[in-house]
């Protein structure tokens, strides 16, 4: 009997982990970190409900840490299988996972130095070197055909937008002569992707069960011209002598911002202003966006054929060195700083926020979903004081959001995407959303399509 258990991304956006079992074998789809509220983060320290050594293989939808960031710990706990992913996802994980280990080591060292941890000593979930070693388990999948993992499992990848290398997965399960299919949406991208191909409609012959993300299941993205709004925000902030600080995901959001800023400056809709990409990972990720042309959309292909550098607006500086990042603190003239992390949970952006938040001339601009419990969410909610590096920081800067730049489809885009599926699923399970978002999208799917839909519960097991 084949089963599926929701080990994460159920009742919350993060911690994507789905365990499939058939014929005595176990396959994990995604192996992500829980992020946000402390209660969720503590789950990262709890052992999986099944021994890591009992899992045969792991397949990934994309590289974001809430889908991949637990892998080094999973290997540390005994997983000895292979990790299957697209070529771009493998390359991105070579950046993201070691950096995640490094940040965790830094956080543990800081807690030990300040004596603020209950644990003596505080330890990282995994180290930089453990993350590096974990990369030896990664294997690139040939996307041109179905890929056989074992006698019981095979997968087929389909582009789903969102970020470079991101895919939905059609899993076929063979057990006791029976064939079962599960379609994992992954994180569904926008209908009109700026840089990469939009979500594809999968080719599915026969019956299947679907897992569908619901991050924006209760919201529509604004329909205004976000390019003009971005230009207006930058111009008005610079006009009062301030800077625009953009906490941006190193993968996806940073590249889209650079692309749009180049468009605005080249067309004369925005005066050139110093732009600093202050994140080594974002710089390396931008190089990978240039490299992996197999994911580029038609417009990107057209620009590159004309010799345009899509991610290099006039006035851009790529600040890789720590000294370059620190030097920005001494600059008092207007600029744009794009720095990780996207939810302001760590990284260099925290130093810029600590300096810029108390000054009303500055603007902090968020470009997408901010998980509960994050600094980004607190700022979006209107906090007048926040804690950064254990110090209280007054918030006088303008706090703005532009969800047009989100990498997630809103509920309208998801419904239109589902409406193009040639055959309805047996059931849709809502995952990867906060409870209200998941419930809202479930109701919309049921009302519009008539498909049976339920909201997945954490640790729930279903029979396929």
N, C-alpha and C positions, 0 to 999 in steps of 0.2 A: 504494500500500500504506500503510495507516494504522498508525502506531506510537505507543507510549507509553514514555517514559523517566522513570525515577525519579531526579530531581535532588536530592532531599532527603527527610526523614522516612522513610528506609530505613536500618535498622540503628540508628536513634536516634529520639527523639520529635520533635525540633525540625527546623526548616528545610524546612517543607512546600513542595515545588515539584514539579509533575508536568507534563512537556512532551508534548503530543500533536501529531502531525504528520500531515497528510493533504492531498493535492492541491497540494503545494507551500506550504501555509500551516501556521503554527505557532501553537498556543494553549497558554498556560500556566495551569494550575489552581493557585492560591496562589503566593505569592512571599515566603516567610518567612525570618526570620533563624535561623541556627543558634545554639543557646545551650548552655551547660554547659561541658564540657571544652575546654581551649585548642585541642586539635586540631580540634574542631568549629567553634569560633569563628573559627579561621583560614580556614575555607571561605568565610566572608563576604567575604574580601578576594580570593578567587580569581575570575576571570571565569567566567561561565556557560560550559558546554561549547558553546553556540551563541551567536552574536552577539545581543545584546539587540535590535538593530535588525531582526533577522530574525523576531522574534515579532510576530504579527499582533494579538493581544489577550490579555487576562488576565481570568480569572474567579475570584472569591474565595468560600471557604466561610464564613469569619467573620473577625473583626477582630483577634484576638490576634496579637502580633508574630511569633510563630513561623510565622504564616501570611501576614503582610502586611508585616513590618518591613524587607524587602529592597527594596520597591517604589521608594523614592526613589533608591536606588543603581542599580537596574535602569534607571530613566529617565535617570539621570546617565550611564549607560553606553550609551545610545542607543535605548532602547525608546520608540516613539512611538505605540503603540496606545492603546486605551481600556481602563479597568479597570472590570469589571462586578461589582456587588454589591447586596445588599439595602439598603433605605433606612437601617435601623439600623446596618448594617455601615459604610456610608459615613459616617454621623454619628460613629460610634466612631473610625473612622480619622482623622477630623478632629481628634480629641484625641490618639490614640496616636502617630501618625507624627511630628507636630511635636515632641512630647515626647521621642520616641526620638532625633530629631536634636539636640535641646537637650542631652540626657544624653551623647550621644557627643561633642559639642563640649566639655562640661564635663570629660569623662574625658580627652580629648586635652590640654586646657589644664592639667589636674592633672599629667599625665605630663610635659609640657614644663616645668612649674614645678619638679618634683622631679627632672627629668633621668633618669627611669627607663625611658624608651622607647629601643629600638634605633634607631628612626627619628628623624631630625633634620630638621624637627620632626615630632612625632606629629600625625597628621591624623584627623579623624572620618571614618567611613564615608560619612556625608552630614551636612549641616547642618540646622538648624531651618528656614532659608529654602528649602533644597532640598526638604525634606519638605512645606512649605507649597505650593510650586509643583507638586509631584507630585499634589496633591489636585485640580488642574484636570483631570486625566485620568479622574477617577472618574465613573461613570454608574450611576444607580439602575435596577434591573431590575424590570419588572412581573412579579410572582410569580404572577399568576392564570393564566398560560399559558406555553407554551414560548417562549423568547426566541431569535430568530435573530441570531447574531453575524456570520456570513458564509455564503457558499454551502456551506461545508464543515462548519460547526459551529453547533449550537443547544443551549441548555441549559434545564433545568427545575429549579426549586428546590423542596425539601421541608424542612419544619422538622426539625431534629435535636437540639433542646434545647441543652445546653452553655452558651451565653450568648445575650444579646440579639442578634437578627439572624442567628444561626448557622443554616446550612442544609447539607444534603447536595445534591449536584449529579448530575443525570442528563444526561450529555453524549451527544448523537447526532452521529455523524460520517458524512458522505456523501462517498464517494470512488469515482470510476469506476463509478457506478451501484450501489455497494454501501452498505448501511447498517450501521454498527457502533454499539454502545452501551457506554458505560462509566459505572458508578455509583461516585461518590466519596462515601464515608460522611461525610467531614469528621470533626470531633470529636463523637462520639455522647454525648448527655447522659443523665441519669438517668431511670429509669422514672417516678419520682415527683418531678418538678421542683417546687421551692418556688415559683418566680416565673413561669416561662414554660412554654409548651406542651411536652409530652414529644416524643421522637423519633417522626416519622411513618413509616409504611411506604409506600414509593414505589409509584406506579403505573407498571409497566414492561411494555410489550407487546413480546414478542419476546426474543431472546437478548441477553445482556449479560455483561460482565466487571465484577467488583466490586473496589474498593479499600476495605479495612476497617481502621480504626484499631485499635491493640492496646495502648494505654498501660497499661491494667490487665488485660492478657490473661492474667496469672498470679495475679490476686488478686481476692478478694471484699471489698467494703466491709463494715465492721463492722455488725452488725445491732442493736446496742444503741441505746437512746434517746439520741441525741446531744444533744438539747435538755437533758435532765437532766444529762448529763455536762458540757456547757458551763457550766451553772449551778453545778455542783459545783466545776469548775476555777476559775471566777471567785470563788466564795465562799471557797474554801480559800486562794487566793492573797491575796485581800483580808484574810482573817483573820490572816495572818502579816505584814500591812503591805506587801505587794508589789503590783505591777501586772502585768497580762497584756498582752504585746506580741504582736500578730497580724500577721505578714507576710502580706499578702493581695493578691491580684490586684485591681487597680482595677476591672476589669470582671468582674462575676459574683460572685466570692467576697465582696467587700465588701458588696454589696447583700444577699446571703443572710445574712451575719452580722447586719446591721442588722435584717433581717426577724425572725430568730430571737430576737435580744436583745429586740426590741419585744414579741414573744409572751411571753417569759419574764417580763419586767417587768410587763406588763399583767395577766398571770395570777397574779402574786404569787409565782412560783417563783424569782425572783431579785430581791434588793433593788436599788433604783436605785443606780447607781454612775456616776461621770463616764465617758462614752464619747467618745473623740476620734478622728474620722476625719481623719487627718493626711496627706492626699494630694489636691492640687487635681484631679488626673485622676479619682480615685475620686469626688470630689464632683460633678464634671461628668458622669461616667458614671451616677451615681445620678439626676441630672436626666434623662438620656436613657432610663433605665429607666422613669421616670414618663411620659415623652413617648410612647414607642413601645408603645402599648397593644395593637397588633395582635399582639404576641407574648405578652401576658399570659395566664396560665391562668385557669381558672374561679374559683379561690379568690381570686386577685388582683382579678379583676373584682368579686367579691362584696364584698371589703373596701373597694374604692374607691367602690362604690355606697353603702356605709354611711358614707362620709366618713372612713374610717380612712387615716392616712398610713403606708403599710407600712414605710417606711425611716426613720422618725423615732421611735426609742425615747426615753423620758424620760431626760434627762441627756445627750443627744448634743450634741456640739460639732463643727462642720465647720470645721477649721483650714486655711484656704486660704493665709493669709499666712505667709511665712517666719518672721516675728517670733513668730507664734502657735505655730509648730512648735518654735522654740528655747525658748519659755517653758515648754514641757512638761518640759524638763530640770531646771527648778528646783522642780518639784512633787514632794513626797515622800509624798503620800497616795495610797492605792490608786486605780487607774483602769484603763481598757481603752484601748489605743492600737491602732487598725487603720491600717496604713500600707503602702504599696507599696515594694518589689515582693514578689510572692508567693513567690519563691524566694530572697529576700534578696540579689539580685544588684546592686542599686543603689537609689537613691532615699532618701527621708527615713528609712525604717525602719532603715537602717544606723546612723544617729546614735543612735536609741533602743536598738538592740541593743548598741552600744559602751558605752552608759551602764548598761544593765540586766543584761547577761549576767553581770558579776562578782558580782551580788547574789543570794544564794540565796533571798531572799524572793520574787523575781520568777518569772514563768512566760513562756516563749516558746511560742506555740501555732501549729503549722502545720496547714493545712486541706486538703492535697492533695499530689500528686506533686511531688517535688523532684528535678530532673535531676542526674545525676552531674556533679561539678565545680562545683556551686553551693555557696554558703555554707549554704543551707538543708539540702542533703543532708549536708554535713559535721556540722552541728548534730544532725540526726536520727541520724547514725551514732555519736554520742557523743563528738565531739571535745572535749577538755578545754581546748584553746587554739585560737583562730581568728584570722585576720588581717582587720581591718577598716580601710580607709583606710591600708593598709600598716603598721598597728600591731598588735601582739599583744594579744589580749583574752582574759582567763581566762573560762571558762564554768563558773559555779556556779549559774546559774538553772536551774529545772526546764524541761526540753525535752519537750514533748508534741506529739502529732499527733492530728488528728480527720479521718480520711479519709472519714467520712460526708459531709462537706461538699464532697467533690471534685465537679467539674463533668463528670467522665468516667464513663461507664458502666463497671461491672466486667464480668468475663467472663460472669457469669451473666446480667446485663442484656443484654449484646450477643447472647448465644445466644438468649435469648427474643425479642429484636427480630428477629433473622435468621429465627427460626422462624415468624414471621408473614408472611414474604415469600411471595407466591402462586406465584412461579416461581423455581427455583434458578438461580444464575448458572453460566456456563460454567466460571468459575474465580474464586477469591477470592485476592487478593494482600494479605498482611498488611503494613501500613505503620504509621508513627507510634507505634513502640514500641521499647523496648530489646530486644536480641536474644532474651533468655530469654522476655520477655513475648510477643513476636511468635510465637516458636516454640510457646509453650504454647497460645496461642489458635488457631494453625493446627491443632495436634493435636486440640484440643477440637472445632473446627468439623468437621474430617474425621470424627472419631469419632461426633459427635452427628447430623450431617446427611448425611454421605457426600459432601459437596461437595468437589471438588478444590481444594486450597489450597496456596499457597506463600508464603514470606517474601520480600518484595522486597529486592533488593540495591542499594546505592548505585550510580548511573550505569547500572544494567541497562536494556536496551531490549527491549521485547516487541512482537511483531507482533499487531495486533488482528484 
